[in-house]
Amino acid sequence: MGRRRVVASGSKDKPLKTTSNVLGRTASSTPHSSRNSASGRASVRRAARSTNTSDASFVDARRLDPPLPVADQIAVDAATKQGLFADSSNPDAKLKSQALRNAAARRSARRSARSKVTAISVGVVAAICVAVWALLFAPWCRVTPSSIDITGTNQWVSAQTVKRKAQSAVGKPVLLVSASVLSNSLDQIPGVDHISISRSLFNRLKIVVSPADPQAVLKGSDGSITVVDKDGRTIGTTNQDIPGVPTITVDEPRSQIHSPSVKLALNVLSQIPPSLHSQLMAVTAMSADSISTSTEDGYTIVWGNASNMYLKCDIVEHLIYARGGIEGYKTINVANPKRPTVSNNGSNAEIPSGTSSHMTFDQLMSQ
């Protein structure tokens, strides 16, 4: 069989009429433009319905119109307001479309913001975890014997003693070292009055020692000398007197250091100002209410007990230093600071005050 040539419409002498030909003739004709325009629109509608056939059950592909060019399809969609290239003139649809686009943009912005916050949070948590690990578990953050700095020691409190007592902190992360626990432990060292502890990165531990001032030395009958602080704690021992520190003569320093008379003597000495305390040489504790001291200038001061020490010290400093002594009398009794007396060789002498054998504090200060 030979090939049959199928002509969809017209003949070879009469070409197929298409929508583009119809639209071309409509656009190029100038006379009777109204009638030609109407004819063109009718042709467009016929072209849009050209796919319908009388037989709904079978479509002969040979009778289908060829697809329209893009320009013609745009014209058809614009005329019928349907199809891919139709331009909706409904303002509500435009507003709805814009609202949908805005909502999508907002959702995208929120997702982006949440992503950024999540990333930052993860980074912060990771940095904190790394820092905690470094400070608590890293070897370079653990205290070592060489990372302990000790200052403020003296002849009674040595740095070796403090470092030996601070060995409990060695090997621990510096941030986990309890300053209060370590300070309480170091306060038990004889001669220590106060301990200050500070920590710094990475493993530095600084200990500042405030040593206790020697308040007196207890001299035993065997010549042994024990240095004590104001609380009666032993600071150390020595074999010679210490300048500026008064001596308390006792039979047995170790057994008598906590006796009432020695405790009262230390209480009296702790309240004497440094300017006068440095002049004291010896302390005599005859009883719990009779404490006396001797000075380098040969004065003997009877303090009595530890009451009204501020007033008693003012009287003694005025009589000895401001007045230059009381006419050669070397014993000053301020056990009763309202009626101080002076004496020499055990006999009471009258403090010069006019007609009275005793002076009140106001009278004494006015001399």
Protein Blocks (a to p, Z undefined) as FASTA:
>chain_A
ZZddddfbhcfklccddfklmmmmmmmpmghklmmmmmmmmmmmmmmmmmpcfblkbccf
klpccdddfklmmmmmmmnopajklccfbfklmmmmmmmmmmmmmmmmmmmmmmmmmmmm
mmmmmmmmmmmmmmmmgmklcccfklpccehiafklcfklmmmmmmmmgopafklpcfkl
mmmmmmmpghiabdcdddddfkbccddddddddfbdcddfkopacdddfkopafbdcfbd
cehiacdddfblmlmmmgmklmmmmmmmmmpcfklmmmpfbdcdfbfklccdddfkopac
dekiaehklmmmmmmmmmmmmnopaehiabdcfkbmmlccddeehiacdddehjafbdcf
klmmmZZ
